[in-house]
Amino acid sequence: MKNFLTALGLFLVVLLIWSLIGATKFDKNTFLPSSVLDKAAPLNVNIDIEFIKSLKNPAYGSNGQ
């Protein structure tokens, strides 16, 4: 409970500072230029679910055969 109250207090302080400096509007073009957004496009990737399910313990690379 003490951690929650500390986090809540910190959040309220940040919210107060945010409102005092006038940063009420968030415009993604201000923070992220279009060149960054173009590079951040997701890749078209096919995931072989059956292969992953066939692995017994994929984190360690052991397939149990």
C-alpha positions as CSV (number, residue, x, y, z in Angstrom):
1,M,0.0,0.0,0.0
2,K,2.9,2.3,0.7
3,N,4.3,1.7,-2.8
4,F,0.9,2.5,-4.3
5,L,0.7,5.8,-2.3
6,T,4.2,6.8,-3.3
7,A,3.5,6.0,-7.0
8,L,0.2,7.9,-6.8
9,G,1.9,10.9,-5.2
10,L,4.6,10.9,-7.9
11,F,2.0,10.6,-10.6
12,L,0.0,13.6,-9.2
13,V,3.2,15.7,-9.0
14,V,4.1,15.0,-12.6
15,L,0.5,15.7,-13.6
16,L,0.6,19.0,-11.8
17,I,3.9,20.0,-13.4
18,W,2.6,19.0,-16.8
19,S,-0.5,21.2,-16.4
20,L,1.6,24.1,-15.1
21,I,3.9,24.2,-18.1
22,G,0.9,24.1,-20.5
23,A,1.7,20.7,-22.1
24,T,-2.0,19.8,-22.3
25,K,-2.0,18.9,-26.0
26,F,-0.1,15.9,-27.3
27,D,0.8,16.1,-30.9
28,K,2.6,13.1,-32.2
29,N,4.1,15.2,-35.1
30,T,5.9,17.3,-32.6
31,F,7.6,14.4,-30.8
32,L,7.8,11.9,-33.7
33,P,8.8,13.2,-37.2
34,S,7.4,11.3,-40.2
35,S,10.8,9.8,-41.0
36,V,10.8,8.0,-37.7
37,L,7.2,6.8,-38.2
38,D,8.1,5.5,-41.7
39,K,11.0,3.4,-40.2
40,A,8.7,2.0,-37.5
41,A,6.3,0.2,-39.8
42,P,5.8,-3.4,-38.8
43,L,7.2,-6.2,-40.8
44,N,5.0,-8.7,-42.6
45,V,6.2,-11.9,-40.9
46,N,4.7,-15.4,-40.9
47,I,5.1,-17.3,-37.7
48,D,5.2,-21.1,-37.9
49,I,3.0,-21.9,-34.9
50,E,3.1,-25.7,-35.5
51,F,6.9,-25.7,-35.3
52,I,6.9,-23.7,-32.1
53,K,4.3,-26.1,-30.5
54,S,6.4,-29.1,-31.6
55,L,9.3,-27.9,-29.4
56,K,9.2,-29.3,-26.0
57,N,11.3,-26.6,-24.3
58,P,12.0,-23.8,-26.9
59,A,13.7,-21.5,-24.5
60,Y,16.6,-24.0,-24.0
61,G,16.6,-25.3,-27.6
62,S,15.8,-28.9,-26.6
63,N,13.1,-30.5,-28.6
64,G,12.9,-33.6,-26.5
65,Q,13.6,-36.2,-29.2
